[in-house]
Amino acid sequence: MRVLIFGTYDVAAHPRVGVIAEGLRGAGHEVRECDAPLGFDTAARVRMLAQPWRVPALGVRLARCWARLTLRALRGPRPDVVVVGYLGHFDVHLARLLFGRRRVVLDHLIGAADTARDRQVGHGVRQPLLRAIDAAALGAARVVVVDTEEHRETLPAKYREHAVVVPVGAPDEWFVAEPAAAEGPLRVVFYGLFTPLQGAATIGSAIARLADQPIVFTMVGGGQDKAETVRNAGDAANVTWHDWVPAADLPRLVAAHDVCLGIFGTGPKALRVVPNKVYQGAAAGCAIVTSDTPPQRRALVGAARHVPPGDAPALADALADLAAHPDELHRLKKASSTAAHDHFTPAKVVEPLLEKLDELGFGH
């Protein structure tokens, strides 16, 4: 099967589509990537919802990217399947125009309306517009890829039968990072865009509660809730803040820690997802501490410490307990690593997609 990975996605910022590509290659399929990164991350696109006068800049850049995509895509052999990468709400229409709807797979990891609600923009009249953008994107694809059963259930009913659940998983490079040695204080890492979904402000409050414990934190990234997170941490001296770390360096950095924190947001979207950092932290050999939600509990059966969403005291207690009980920490690290190797590799996570494509006659 010839597969074209297509769109304006950025694998360095959003590795999801890269995991799908790795998995398809590992299954023996011919995979070609045709990518022209747009240069606007999720935060920039969301800002445009609150500042509509910025939309023309998106249109101009999108047109330039599409011109490059069209030239590159048409030079190669005609694909059997076209996978439109993450944030492909508009790219999917170009893919349909170039290759026909029956070949198009949309990686619908997030909905525009859902993300705007989560980030507290795009209220009122914008919500119907964003829902229309989502519906148009879903209607342009033969197969829709989502990350959890909960996400699948949010799709309009007529699209659910075309949807397949493909966990986010972790890229191959996360499985070769050298795990941390079990000595010294408990080392805890969080990295992300500090969105409401991630609940980073809850982590900040937990840091303040643990200022006198043998626990050190590394907090990586910046975004909407960064200032509140720093305020909540107060004058705690046991935390190091980094604006960001290059994607190529993240696996090694995370693996140098004992615990990787997941998400702690309380909004509807936070209750439906299993984030990148949970899969990646497990692949890197860390113990996982994250919120107690159905999809995360299902993905990490016995391989994580779960706390109620938004509950800083519970998060602080869970970390203090792991610092005081190295045997339990070791058990969790081993359990998460085993779960990652058994279920989170690119080869494993694409299995449902391959089954769906086979069902539609593309696997022959």
C-alpha positions in Angstrom: 0.0 0.0 0.0 1.3 3.4 -1.0 0.6 6.0 1.7 1.1 9.8 1.4 1.4 11.7 4.7 0.1 15.2 3.7 -0.5 18.6 5.1 0.9 21.7 6.9 1.6 19.8 10.1 4.8 20.2 12.1 6.1 16.9 13.5 8.6 18.6 15.8 5.8 20.4 17.6 3.1 17.7 17.2 4.6 14.2 16.8 1.3 12.4 16.4 1.4 12.1 12.6 5.0 11.1 12.8 4.0 8.2 15.0 1.4 7.1 12.4 4.0 7.4 9.6 6.5 5.3 11.6 3.9 2.7 12.4 2.8 2.3 8.7 6.4 2.0 7.6 7.1 -0.6 10.2 4.1 -2.6 8.9 5.8 -2.8 5.5 3.9 -0.1 3.6 5.5 2.5 1.3 5.2 5.9 3.1 6.0 9.2 1.5 5.7 12.5 3.4 4.6 15.7 1.7 4.7 18.4 4.3 4.8 22.2 4.2 4.6 23.4 7.8 2.3 26.4 8.2 4.4 28.0 10.9 1.3 28.8 13.1 1.1 26.7 16.2 -2.1 25.8 18.0 -1.9 28.8 20.3 -1.5 31.2 17.3 -4.4 29.7 15.5 -6.6 30.0 18.6 -5.5 33.6 19.0 -6.9 34.3 15.6 -10.3 33.2 16.8 -10.3 36.1 19.3 -8.6 38.5 16.8 -10.3 37.9 13.5 -8.3 40.6 11.8 -5.4 38.2 11.9 -7.1 35.6 9.7 -5.9 37.1 6.4 -2.4 36.3 7.4 -3.4 32.7 7.9 -5.0 32.7 4.4 -1.9 34.1 2.7 0.4 31.6 4.4 -1.9 28.7 3.8 -2.1 29.5 0.1 1.7 29.5 -0.2 2.0 26.2 1.6 -0.7 24.6 -0.5 1.1 25.7 -3.7 4.2 23.8 -2.5 2.2 20.9 -1.3 0.4 20.5 -4.7 3.6 20.6 -6.7 5.3 18.1 -4.5 2.4 15.7 -4.1 1.7 15.5 -7.9 5.4 14.7 -8.7 5.3 11.4 -7.0 3.4 8.1 -7.6 -0.3 8.3 -7.0 -1.0 7.1 -3.4 -3.6 4.5 -2.4 -4.2 6.4 0.9 -3.6 10.0 1.9 -3.2 10.7 5.6 -3.9 14.4 6.4 -1.9 15.4 9.5 -2.8 17.0 12.8 -4.5 20.4 12.5 -5.6 19.5 9.0 -9.1 21.1 9.1 -8.3 23.0 5.8 -5.6 20.7 4.3 -8.2 17.9 4.1 -10.1 19.8 1.4 -6.9 20.2 -0.7 -6.2 16.5 -0.3 -9.8 15.6 -1.4 -9.4 17.9 -4.4 -6.1 16.3 -5.5 -6.8 12.7 -4.7 -10.5 12.2 -4.2 -12.4 11.6 -1.0 -12.2 7.8 -1.0 -8.5 7.9 -0.4 -8.4 10.5 2.4 -7.8 9.8 6.1 -8.1 12.8 8.4 -6.2 12.7 11.7 -8.8 14.6 13.7 -6.9 14.7 17.0 -8.6 18.0 18.0 -11.7 19.8 17.0 -11.6 23.5 16.3 -14.7 24.2 18.4 -13.5 21.9 21.2 -10.1 23.6 21.4 -11.5 27.1 21.4 -13.8 26.2 24.3 -10.9 24.7 26.2 -8.8 27.7 25.8 -11.7 30.1 26.6 -11.8 31.9 23.2 -14.3 31.6 20.4 -17.5 31.9 22.4 -20.8 33.1 21.1 -21.2 33.5 17.3 -17.8 31.9 16.6 -18.8 28.5 18.0 -21.3 27.7 15.1 -18.6 28.8 12.6 -16.0 26.5 14.3 -18.4 23.6 14.4 -19.1 24.2 10.7 -15.3 24.0 10.0 -15.1 20.8 12.0 -18.1 19.3 10.1 -16.7 20.3 6.7 -13.3 18.7 7.6 -15.0 15.4 8.8 -17.1 15.3 5.6 -14.1 15.6 3.4 -12.5 12.4 4.6 -13.3 8.7 4.1 -11.8 7.7 7.4 -11.5 9.9 10.5 -8.8 9.1 13.1 -9.4 10.1 16.7 -7.3 9.3 19.9 -9.9 7.9 22.4 -13.3 6.4 22.5 -14.5 9.4 24.4 -13.4 11.7 21.5 -15.1 9.4 19.0 -18.4 9.8 20.9 -18.2 13.6 20.5 -18.3 13.3 16.7 -21.6 13.9 15.0 -23.4 10.6 14.7 -23.1 10.3 10.9 -19.3 10.4 11.1 -18.8 7.9 13.9 -19.0 4.9 11.7 -16.1 6.3 9.6 -14.0 6.9 12.8 -11.3 4.7 14.2 -9.5 5.1 17.5 -5.7 5.3 17.2 -3.9 6.1 20.4 -1.3 8.9 20.3 1.6 6.6 21.2 5.2 7.7 21.3 7.9 8.1 18.5 10.6 5.5 18.4 13.3 7.8 19.8 11.5 7.9 23.1 12.1 4.2 23.6 15.9 4.5 23.5 16.4 7.2 26.1 18.5 6.2 29.1 16.3 6.0 32.2 17.3 7.9 35.4 19.3 6.2 38.1 17.3 5.7 41.3 19.3 7.9 43.7 19.0 11.3 45.3 15.7 13.3 45.5 12.7 12.5 43.5 13.0 14.1 40.1 9.7 15.3 38.5 9.3 16.7 35.0 6.4 18.5 33.3 6.6 19.8 29.7 3.8 21.4 27.6 2.1 24.5 26.4 0.5 25.4 29.8 -3.0 25.2 28.4 -6.1 24.8 30.7 -6.4 21.2 29.6 -2.9 20.5 31.1 -3.8 22.0 34.4 -0.3 23.3 35.0 -1.6 25.8 37.6 -2.5 22.7 39.7 1.1 21.6 39.4 2.3 25.0 40.6 0.2 24.7 43.7 1.5 21.2 44.4 5.1 22.5 44.0 4.5 25.1 46.7 3.2 22.4 49.1 6.3 20.3 48.5 8.9 23.0 48.9 10.4 21.3 52.0 10.3 17.7 50.6 13.2 15.8 48.9 11.6 16.5 45.5 12.9 18.6 42.6 10.8 19.8 39.7 11.7 20.6 36.1 9.0 22.7 34.3 9.4 23.1 30.6 7.4 25.3 28.2 5.2 28.3 28.2 1.7 29.4 27.3 -1.6 30.6 28.6 -1.4 29.4 32.2 2.4 29.8 32.7 2.2 33.0 34.8 -0.5 31.5 37.1 1.6 28.4 37.5 4.7 30.4 38.5 2.6 32.4 41.0 1.1 29.3 42.5 4.6 27.8 43.0 5.5 30.9 45.0 9.1 31.2 46.1 9.7 27.4 46.1 13.4 26.8 45.5 13.0 23.2 44.3 11.9 24.0 40.8 13.7 24.9 37.6 11.8 26.7 34.8 12.7 26.3 31.1 11.0 28.3 28.4 11.4 25.3 26.1 13.7 22.5 25.1 14.3 21.4 21.4 12.2 18.4 20.5 15.3 16.3 19.8 16.5 16.8 23.3 13.2 16.1 25.1 13.5 12.3 25.3 16.9 12.5 27.1 15.7 15.2 29.4 12.5 13.4 30.4 14.3 10.1 30.9 16.7 11.8 33.4 13.7 12.1 35.7 11.8 9.6 37.9 8.3 10.9 37.4 6.7 12.5 34.3 3.5 14.5 35.0 0.5 14.2 32.7 -2.5 16.5 32.8 -4.7 17.8 35.6 -7.3 20.0 33.8 -10.9 19.8 34.8 -12.6 20.8 31.6 -14.6 18.4 29.3 -11.7 18.0 26.9 -9.2 17.1 29.6 -11.5 14.3 30.6 -11.5 12.8 27.1 -7.8 12.7 26.2 -4.6 10.8 26.9 -1.8 13.4 26.2 1.5 13.0 24.4 3.5 13.3 27.6 1.8 10.3 29.2 2.8 8.0 26.3 6.2 9.6 25.9 7.1 9.6 29.6 6.2 6.0 29.9 8.3 5.1 26.9 11.2 7.0 28.5 11.0 4.8 31.6 9.4 7.4 34.0 6.7 6.7 36.5 3.5 8.5 35.4 1.4 10.7 37.7 -1.7 12.1 36.0 -5.4 12.8 36.4 -7.9 10.1 37.1 -10.0 10.0 34.0 -11.5 7.1 32.1 -9.3 7.2 29.0 -6.1 7.6 31.0 -7.0 4.8 33.5 -7.9 2.6 30.5 -4.6 3.3 28.7 -2.4 2.9 31.8 -4.0 0.0 33.7 -1.9 -0.4 36.8 1.0 1.6 35.3 0.3 5.1 36.7 -0.6 7.0 39.9 -3.9 8.8 39.3 -5.2 11.8 41.2 -8.5 13.7 40.9 -8.3 16.4 38.2 -7.5 19.9 39.6 -6.6 18.6 43.0 -3.3 20.1 44.1 -3.2 18.5 47.6 -3.8 15.0 46.1 -1.0 15.6 43.6 1.3 16.7 46.3 0.5 13.7 48.4 1.0 11.3 45.6 4.5 12.7 44.8 5.4 12.8 48.5 4.4 9.2 48.8 6.6 8.1 45.8 9.5 10.1 47.3 9.1 8.2 50.6 8.6 4.7 49.0 11.3 3.9 46.4 10.1 0.4 45.9 6.7 1.7 44.7 8.4 4.2 42.5 10.5 1.4 41.0 7.3 -0.7 40.4 5.5 2.1 38.7 8.5 2.9 36.5 8.8 -0.7 35.4 5.0 -1.0 34.8 4.9 2.2 32.7 7.8 1.0 30.6 6.3 -2.4 30.0 3.0 -0.8 29.0 4.8 1.5 26.6 6.7 -1.3 24.9 3.6 -3.5 24.8 1.0 -0.9 23.7 2.4 2.6 22.8 4.9 1.9 20.0 4.2 3.2 16.5 3.7 -0.3 15.2 1.1 -1.1 17.9 -0.9 2.1 17.8 -1.5 1.9 14.0 -3.0 -1.5 14.1 -6.6 -0.3 14.4 -6.0 2.1 11.4 -4.6 -0.8 9.3 -7.6 -2.9 10.2 -10.0 -0.2 9.1 -8.1 0.3 5.8 -8.1 -3.4 5.2 -11.8 -3.5 5.8 -12.2 -0.8 3.2 -10.1 -2.7 0.7 -6.9 -0.7 0.9 -4.7 -3.3 2.6 -4.7 -5.6 -0.3 
